[in-house]
Amino acid sequence: MFFALQFIITFAKIIQMQRVRIQGFLFVLIILISGLSCTRQKNMLYLQNMVALDSASMHINENNKYKITSGDVLYVKVLSINENMNKLFNIESGTNVNYGYNEANMYINGYMISDSGYVCLPIIGNVQVEGNTIEEVQRILSEKVVEYIKDAIVIVKLTNFQVTILGEVGRPGVYTNYDKNLNLFEALGKAGDLTDYGNRSNLLIVRQTKTGSQSFRANLLDKAILTSEFFYLHPNDVIYVEPVRTKAWKMNTPNVSIILSSLTTMIVILNFITR
């Protein structure tokens, strides 16, 4: 409505003052519609300030390995040639030998990290694991298991690594990560990337911590995101992609075009009459 009023006022001035030729006015209308309905390329390109030299260099991020914390759920499986000992360590449901690798079953048969940072396993008992990476936890548990079974192999997986992606993306939803790490670009790729209306310079990331929720604004256009502490995601992170400010205008461009076309027709007719 605001834009329509502006054009009506402009139209009245044109008719009253007769100083602007109709051809010039039509040209301005075309430029205006084209400019507002198109998304600038500079607002679509990721990591814009990464020059040629940067593309061959290393961007070290010390936060690339997630460390286990209380509330996490670990899937632990012990493998050895001693089947009887395996059964003592591995508590699983079902009779199918592959059933233990099912995603839901891995979570159900998983071991939750206590508030004090311990995981309680059969035979072994409580083991302090909080603050360690998956690789470190696997090594710690392996050292405990070999006290009972020689040459045993311990498999450790994090089963609660899920991220929620909302807003202007191709497929909003909750996504499960099966790898030990997940960065921001990988997560957005799972969700089908940002839409043309997604604001790439101001993503919101919300992370749950022991003291509450922590939020961070991420700019995908800046290479500094590669070394940010929020570049590598944590379990239960929420990513919200805001729409660009011009989304409403762009979505209403067809309606505005009809209004402008009607106004233009009126201007042409009145201009012909007042000659």
C-alpha positions in Angstrom: 0.0 0.0 0.0 2.8 2.4 0.9 4.5 1.8 -2.5 1.2 2.3 -4.3 0.6 5.6 -2.6 4.1 6.7 -3.6 3.4 6.0 -7.2 0.0 7.7 -7.1 1.7 10.9 -5.8 4.4 10.6 -8.4 1.7 10.1 -11.0 -0.2 13.3 -9.9 3.0 15.4 -10.0 3.7 14.2 -13.5 0.3 15.1 -14.8 0.3 18.4 -12.9 3.7 19.7 -13.8 4.1 18.0 -17.2 7.9 18.1 -16.7 8.7 14.4 -17.0 8.2 12.6 -20.2 6.1 9.4 -20.1 9.0 7.4 -21.7 11.3 8.3 -18.9 8.8 7.4 -16.2 8.2 4.0 -17.7 11.9 3.4 -17.8 12.2 4.2 -14.1 9.3 1.8 -13.3 11.0 -1.0 -15.2 14.3 -0.4 -13.4 12.6 -0.2 -10.0 10.7 -3.5 -10.5 13.8 -5.3 -11.9 16.0 -4.0 -9.0 13.7 -5.0 -6.2 12.7 -8.4 -7.6 16.2 -9.7 -8.1 18.6 -10.9 -5.5 22.1 -9.4 -5.7 24.8 -11.9 -6.4 27.0 -10.5 -3.7 24.4 -11.6 -1.2 24.4 -15.2 -2.5 28.1 -16.1 -2.6 29.6 -17.8 0.5 33.0 -16.9 1.9 33.4 -13.8 -0.4 36.5 -12.4 1.2 38.5 -15.6 0.6 41.1 -14.7 -1.9 43.1 -17.0 -4.2 45.9 -17.4 -1.6 43.3 -18.3 1.1 41.8 -21.1 -0.9 45.1 -23.0 -0.7 45.8 -22.3 3.0 44.7 -24.0 6.1 42.0 -22.5 8.3 42.6 -24.2 11.7 39.6 -24.6 14.0 40.4 -25.9 17.4 36.8 -26.7 18.1 36.5 -29.4 15.4 36.2 -32.3 17.8 33.2 -32.5 20.0 33.8 -33.4 23.6 31.3 -35.6 25.5 29.2 -34.0 28.2 26.5 -35.0 30.6 23.3 -36.1 29.0 25.0 -37.5 25.9 24.1 -41.1 25.0 26.9 -43.5 23.9 26.6 -46.7 22.1 29.3 -49.1 23.2 29.9 -52.5 21.7 32.7 -55.0 22.6 33.9 -57.5 20.0 36.2 -60.4 20.6 36.5 -64.1 19.8 35.1 -65.0 23.2 31.3 -64.9 22.6 30.4 -65.5 26.2 32.4 -62.5 27.4 30.9 -60.5 24.5 27.4 -61.2 25.8 28.3 -60.0 29.3 29.5 -56.6 28.0 26.9 -56.2 25.3 23.3 -55.8 26.4 21.1 -55.7 23.3 17.5 -56.4 22.3 16.4 -58.7 19.6 17.9 -61.8 18.1 19.1 -60.4 14.7 22.9 -60.0 14.7 22.6 -56.8 12.8 19.9 -55.4 15.0 22.4 -53.8 17.4 23.4 -51.4 14.6 19.9 -50.1 14.0 19.8 -46.3 14.8 16.8 -46.6 17.2 18.3 -49.7 18.9 21.7 -48.0 19.3 19.9 -45.2 21.3 17.7 -47.6 23.3 20.7 -49.7 24.3 23.0 -46.7 24.7 24.5 -45.5 27.9 23.7 -42.0 29.1 26.4 -39.9 30.6 25.5 -39.0 34.2 25.5 -35.4 35.6 28.8 -36.2 37.2 30.3 -37.2 33.8 30.4 -41.0 34.3 29.2 -43.8 32.0 28.2 -47.0 33.8 29.0 -50.2 31.8 28.5 -53.9 32.7 31.3 -55.5 34.6 33.5 -52.4 34.3 31.3 -50.1 36.3 31.6 -46.3 36.3 34.1 -44.7 34.0 34.8 -40.9 33.8 34.4 -39.8 30.2 33.1 -36.3 30.2 35.3 -33.8 28.5 36.8 -36.3 26.1 36.3 -36.8 22.4 34.8 -40.0 21.0 38.3 -41.3 20.1 39.5 -40.6 23.6 36.5 -42.3 25.2 37.1 -45.3 22.9 40.7 -45.5 24.0 39.7 -45.2 27.7 37.1 -47.9 27.5 39.4 -50.2 25.5 42.0 -50.0 28.3 39.3 -51.1 30.8 38.0 -53.9 28.6 41.4 -55.5 27.9 41.7 -56.1 31.6 39.0 -58.8 31.1 39.3 -59.7 27.4 42.5 -59.7 25.6 42.6 -58.4 22.0 39.1 -57.0 22.3 37.8 -54.2 20.1 35.6 -51.5 21.5 33.2 -49.5 19.3 31.9 -46.2 20.6 29.4 -44.0 18.8 27.5 -40.9 19.9 23.8 -41.6 19.2 22.1 -38.3 20.2 23.9 -36.0 17.6 20.9 -34.3 16.1 20.5 -30.7 14.8 17.4 -28.8 14.0 17.4 -26.5 11.0 14.5 -24.0 10.5 13.6 -21.0 8.3 14.6 -20.3 4.8 16.1 -23.7 3.8 15.1 -26.2 1.2 14.0 -28.9 3.7 13.6 -27.7 7.3 13.6 -30.4 9.9 15.6 -32.4 12.4 18.7 -34.2 11.0 20.8 -36.9 12.6 24.6 -36.9 12.2 26.3 -40.3 12.0 29.8 -38.9 11.9 31.8 -37.7 14.9 31.8 -34.1 13.6 29.4 -31.9 11.7 30.1 -28.4 10.5 27.7 -25.6 9.6 27.9 -26.0 5.8 27.4 -29.8 6.1 24.3 -29.3 8.2 22.8 -26.7 5.7 23.6 -29.1 2.9 21.5 -31.8 4.6 18.6 -29.3 4.6 18.9 -28.5 0.9 20.9 -25.3 1.3 19.4 -21.8 1.8 16.6 -20.6 -0.4 17.0 -17.4 -2.4 15.2 -15.6 0.4 17.6 -16.8 3.1 19.7 -14.2 4.8 23.2 -15.6 4.5 24.8 -12.9 6.6 22.9 -13.3 9.8 22.1 -17.0 10.7 21.1 -17.7 14.3 22.6 -20.7 16.1 21.2 -21.6 19.5 23.2 -24.1 21.7 22.2 -25.7 24.9 24.8 -25.6 27.7 24.8 -26.6 31.4 24.1 -23.0 32.3 21.4 -22.3 29.7 21.0 -21.4 26.1 23.8 -19.7 24.2 23.2 -17.9 20.9 25.5 -16.9 18.1 25.1 -15.0 14.8 26.9 -16.5 11.8 27.8 -14.8 8.6 28.3 -17.3 5.8 29.7 -14.5 3.5 32.7 -14.0 5.7 35.6 -16.5 5.8 35.9 -15.9 9.6 33.1 -18.4 10.1 35.6 -21.2 9.3 37.5 -20.5 12.6 34.4 -19.7 14.7 33.6 -21.8 17.8 30.2 -22.4 16.3 31.4 -23.6 12.9 31.4 -27.2 14.2 28.0 -28.0 15.6 27.1 -29.8 18.8 24.2 -32.2 19.5 20.8 -30.5 19.7 22.0 -27.2 18.1 19.3 -25.2 16.5 20.0 -23.3 13.3 17.5 -20.6 12.2 17.8 -18.9 8.8 16.0 -15.6 8.7 14.4 -14.3 5.5 15.9 -11.3 3.8 14.0 -8.0 4.4 12.9 -7.7 0.8 11.1 -11.1 0.9 7.7 -9.6 1.3 8.2 -7.3 -1.6 9.6 -10.0 -3.9 6.7 -12.3 -3.1 4.2 -9.5 -3.9 6.0 -8.4 -7.0 3.4 -9.9 -9.4 0.6 -8.0 -7.6 2.6 -4.8 -7.6 3.4 -5.3 -11.2 -0.3 -5.4 -12.0 -0.9 -2.2 -10.1 2.0 -0.5 -11.8 0.7 -1.6 -15.2 -2.7 -0.2 -14.5 -1.2 3.1 -13.4 1.1 3.2 -16.4 -2.0 2.7 -18.7 -3.8 5.5 -17.0 -0.8 7.8 -17.4 -0.5 7.0 -21.1 -4.2 7.7 -21.6 -4.2 11.0 -19.6 -1.0 12.0 -21.3 -2.7 11.5 -24.7 -5.8 13.4 -23.6 -3.9 16.4 -22.2 -1.7 17.0 -25.2 
